[in-house]
Amino acid sequence: MSLISQELQQRSIREAAAEWAVLLADDALDDGQRQALQQWLQADARHAEALAFAQRTWAALGGLPADKPSRRRAVPVAPYLARHPRRHVQLRRWGAAACLALLLGGLGLNQSERLLLPLLADHRTASGDVRSLTLADGSEVTLDSASAIRLDYSAGKRRIELLAGAAIFQVAPQADRPFVVEAAGGSTQALGTRFVVQREAGAGALVGVLEHAVQVKAADQQRRLQEGDSLRYDAAGLHDAVLDLQRVTSWQRGLLVFDRQSLGQVIEQLNRYRSGYILVGSEAIAQREVSGVFRLDALDDALATLTREMHLRHRELMGVSLIY
């Protein structure tokens, strides 16, 4: 099994463990669920360890002692929570969401991948850091926040692997040495050009052409893109995508620009550029539309502005910002 397959499997285990941990803490399992839990635990030795870790994490974030009965079992409820039962439910949901976020390793890169990046990458940036560099052939690369690339140059090729994040490439022309950027199982060959490649959540990437043209290949499909064109690709192939490339690359100008995007999408981007982690309390809130321009050097102000303008609240919990 490949490293990627192993990590995807491990992520699935952590997600399931987090869900079971919250149900167990609430003493909310019916007979069928208890049987399903036992079957899940017996199916793989890693499941019990993952569940134990999830329970400890949920307890730390949600305030439930790991070695005591659930609050449903004759444990006195604080007067405030008794008067505000919906707030009680929300607090439990926050604990579950925070647990899941920590189990998944924060910003979409799991712990193993984060540990490997310093070993694999020739150039990388930290969260909040945007950096430009000139390669040996004269090509220029601008790395987005939390991004990493690995170089493979030889007499007959110029190959770059985008390991994480996003990058803008300004390619120095060399007809006898193709310039190819690989990411998420696909490749983009420069045809005398300037273009952006961005890895996306899951196992895909987007490509946008800022000047001239590129040739994109993925899953036995290929397409030539001209200036202003863009697409997404994943293991299933190439997919049309009409993107505002000025907005997609706004980070190069020190800005994040959002135009009628869901709050969930906005938060996903903010999480790449700031320390800590932001979670949204419900799917309904995550689907609300957001438009705005935020400075990369003032993202804490952006978070405060979002919550104020959308009439939401947020609280800090062990480095996790919970929006509700």
C-alpha positions in Angstrom: 0.0 0.0 0.0 1.4 3.5 -0.9 2.0 6.2 1.7 -0.9 8.2 0.3 -3.3 5.3 0.6 -2.1 4.6 4.1 -2.6 8.1 5.2 -6.1 8.3 3.6 -7.0 5.1 5.5 -5.6 6.5 8.7 -7.6 9.8 8.2 -10.8 7.7 7.8 -10.1 5.9 11.1 -9.6 9.2 12.9 -12.8 10.6 11.6 -14.8 7.5 12.7 -13.1 7.5 16.1 -14.1 11.2 16.6 -17.7 10.5 15.9 -17.8 7.4 18.2 -16.1 9.4 21.0 -18.8 12.1 20.9 -21.6 9.6 20.9 -20.1 7.7 23.8 -19.6 10.9 25.8 -23.3 11.8 25.3 -24.3 8.2 26.2 -26.3 8.4 23.0 -25.8 4.9 21.5 -28.8 2.6 20.9 -28.4 -1.2 20.8 -27.7 -1.2 17.1 -25.0 1.4 17.4 -23.3 -0.4 20.2 -23.1 -3.5 18.1 -21.7 -1.5 15.2 -19.1 0.0 17.5 -18.0 -3.4 18.7 -17.7 -4.6 15.1 -15.7 -1.5 14.2 -13.3 -2.0 17.2 -12.8 -5.7 16.3 -12.2 -5.0 12.6 -8.8 -3.4 13.1 -6.4 -3.1 16.0 -5.8 0.6 15.3 -9.4 1.4 15.9 -9.3 1.0 19.7 -6.2 3.2 19.9 -7.8 5.9 17.7 -10.9 5.8 19.8 -9.0 6.2 23.1 -7.1 9.2 21.7 -10.3 10.7 20.4 -12.0 10.4 23.8 -9.0 12.0 25.5 -9.0 14.8 23.1 -12.8 15.4 23.3 -12.5 15.4 27.1 -9.8 18.0 27.1 -11.6 20.3 24.7 -15.2 19.6 25.9 -14.5 19.5 29.6 -15.9 16.0 30.2 -13.6 14.0 32.6 -12.4 10.9 30.7 -12.7 8.6 33.7 -16.2 9.7 34.9 -19.7 8.8 33.8 -21.4 10.9 31.1 -23.2 14.0 32.1 -26.5 12.3 31.4 -26.0 10.0 34.4 -27.1 11.8 37.5 -24.5 14.6 37.1 -25.9 17.9 38.3 -26.3 20.4 35.4 -25.0 23.9 36.0 -27.9 26.4 36.4 -26.8 28.4 33.4 -26.9 25.3 31.1 -30.2 24.3 32.6 -31.7 27.6 31.6 -30.0 27.4 28.2 -30.3 23.8 26.9 -29.6 24.8 23.3 -26.3 26.4 24.4 -25.5 23.1 26.2 -25.9 21.2 22.9 -23.8 23.8 21.0 -21.0 23.4 23.5 -20.9 19.7 22.9 -20.9 20.2 19.2 -17.9 22.6 19.5 -16.0 20.0 21.5 -16.7 17.3 18.8 -15.7 19.7 16.0 -12.5 20.7 17.7 -11.7 17.1 18.4 -12.2 16.2 14.8 -10.1 19.1 13.6 -7.2 18.2 15.8 -7.4 14.5 14.8 -7.3 15.5 11.2 -4.1 17.4 11.8 -5.2 21.0 11.4 -4.9 22.5 8.0 -5.6 19.5 5.7 -2.1 18.1 6.0 -1.9 15.2 8.4 0.9 14.8 10.9 3.0 12.4 8.8 2.8 14.7 5.8 3.9 17.7 7.9 6.8 15.8 9.3 7.9 14.7 5.8 7.7 18.1 4.1 11.0 19.4 5.5 12.7 16.2 4.2 11.0 16.2 0.8 10.9 19.9 0.0 13.6 22.0 -1.6 11.7 25.2 -0.9 8.7 25.8 1.5 6.9 28.5 3.3 5.3 28.6 6.8 1.7 29.7 7.5 1.3 33.4 6.7 4.6 33.5 4.7 4.5 34.3 0.9 7.9 34.2 -0.8 9.4 34.6 -4.3 12.5 32.8 -5.5 14.6 32.4 -8.7 15.5 28.9 -9.8 18.8 27.9 -11.4 17.4 28.2 -14.9 16.1 31.8 -14.3 12.5 30.8 -13.8 10.7 32.5 -11.0 8.4 30.9 -8.4 6.2 32.6 -5.9 5.1 30.3 -3.1 1.9 30.9 -1.3 1.5 30.4 2.5 2.1 26.9 3.8 3.4 25.7 0.4 6.3 23.4 -0.7 8.0 22.4 -3.9 10.6 19.8 -4.8 12.9 20.3 -7.8 14.1 17.7 -10.3 16.3 19.4 -12.9 18.5 17.7 -15.4 20.1 18.3 -18.8 16.8 17.4 -20.6 14.0 18.4 -18.2 12.8 20.8 -15.6 10.4 19.1 -13.3 8.8 20.6 -10.2 6.5 18.8 -7.8 4.1 20.9 -5.8 3.9 19.1 -2.5 1.6 21.5 -0.7 -0.3 24.7 -1.1 0.0 26.9 -4.3 2.6 28.5 -6.5 2.8 30.9 -9.4 5.4 30.0 -12.0 7.1 32.5 -14.4 9.0 30.2 -16.8 12.3 31.0 -18.4 12.1 29.7 -22.0 14.3 26.7 -22.9 12.9 24.7 -25.8 15.1 21.7 -25.2 14.2 21.4 -21.5 10.4 21.2 -20.9 9.1 22.8 -17.7 6.6 20.6 -16.0 4.8 21.1 -12.7 3.3 17.9 -11.1 0.7 18.0 -8.3 -2.0 15.6 -7.1 -1.5 13.0 -9.8 -1.5 15.4 -12.7 1.0 17.6 -14.6 1.1 21.0 -16.2 3.6 21.7 -19.0 4.5 25.3 -19.6 4.3 26.6 -23.2 6.2 29.8 -22.7 4.0 31.0 -19.9 3.1 32.3 -16.5 0.6 30.2 -14.6 -0.7 29.1 -11.1 -1.1 25.6 -9.7 -2.9 25.1 -6.4 -3.5 21.9 -4.6 -7.0 21.6 -3.2 -8.6 19.8 -0.3 -8.9 16.1 -1.0 -6.8 14.9 -3.9 -7.1 17.4 -6.7 -5.6 20.6 -8.0 -6.6 23.7 -10.0 -4.6 25.3 -12.8 -4.9 28.8 -14.2 -3.0 30.5 -17.1 -1.9 34.1 -16.5 0.1 34.4 -19.7 0.4 32.4 -22.9 -0.6 28.6 -22.6 -0.1 25.3 -20.8 -0.8 21.7 -21.5 -2.5 19.9 -18.6 -2.6 16.1 -18.2 -4.5 14.0 -15.6 -6.1 10.5 -15.6 -5.3 9.8 -19.3 -6.9 13.1 -20.3 -5.1 16.2 -21.6 -6.1 19.8 -22.5 -4.4 22.9 -23.8 -5.3 26.0 -21.8 -4.9 29.6 -23.2 -4.4 32.8 -21.2 -7.3 33.4 -18.8 -8.4 29.7 -18.9 -8.6 27.5 -15.9 -9.6 24.0 -14.9 -9.6 21.6 -12.0 -8.4 18.0 -12.1 -8.4 14.9 -9.8 -8.2 11.2 -10.1 -11.4 11.2 -12.3 -9.9 13.5 -14.9 -10.1 17.1 -16.0 -13.1 19.3 -15.0 -14.2 22.7 -16.4 -13.7 25.6 -14.0 -14.4 29.3 -14.7 -12.2 31.1 -12.1 -11.4 34.7 -11.5 -7.6 34.3 -11.7 -7.0 37.8 -10.2 -8.9 36.5 -7.1 -7.2 33.1 -7.1 -3.8 34.8 -7.0 -4.7 37.7 -4.8 -2.4 36.3 -2.1 0.5 37.4 -4.2 -0.6 41.0 -3.6 -1.0 40.5 0.1 -4.8 40.1 0.0 -7.5 37.5 0.1 -10.5 38.3 -2.0 -13.8 36.6 -1.7 -16.9 37.1 -3.9 -20.1 35.4 -2.8 -18.3 32.4 -1.4 -19.5 30.2 1.4 -18.2 31.0 4.9 -16.9 27.5 5.0 -14.7 28.1 1.9 -13.5 31.4 3.4 -12.6 29.8 6.7 -10.7 27.0 4.8 -8.6 29.8 3.2 -8.1 31.7 6.4 -6.8 28.6 8.1 -4.0 28.4 5.6 -2.7 31.9 6.5 -2.9 32.2 10.2 -1.8 30.3 13.3 -4.4 28.3 15.2 -7.5 26.8 13.6 -11.0 28.2 12.9 -14.1 26.0 13.1 -17.7 26.8 12.1 -20.4 25.6 14.5 -22.9 24.4 12.0 -23.4 23.5 8.3 -26.1 26.2 8.0 -23.6 28.9 9.1 -20.9 27.4 6.9 -23.1 27.8 3.8 -23.8 31.6 4.4 -22.3 33.7 1.6 -19.4 36.0 2.2 -17.9 38.8 0.1 -14.9 40.9 1.1 -11.2 41.8 0.8 -8.9 40.9 3.7 -5.2 41.8 4.3 -2.9 38.9 5.0 -1.2 40.8 7.7 -4.4 41.5 9.5 -6.3 38.2 9.5 -7.3 38.3 13.2 -9.1 41.6 12.3 -10.7 39.8 9.4 -12.1 37.1 11.7 -13.5 39.8 14.0 -15.0 41.6 11.1 -16.6 38.4 9.8 -18.2 37.5 13.0 -19.5 41.1 13.6 -20.9 41.7 10.1 -22.6 38.2 10.0 -23.9 38.7 13.6 -22.1 35.6 14.8 -20.0 35.0 17.9 -16.6 33.3 18.4 -14.7 31.9 21.3 -11.1 30.7 21.7 -10.4 27.2 23.0 -6.8 25.9 23.1 -5.8 27.6 19.9 -9.2 26.8 18.2 -11.5 29.6 17.2 -15.1 28.5 17.3 -17.6 30.5 15.2 -21.3 30.1 16.1 
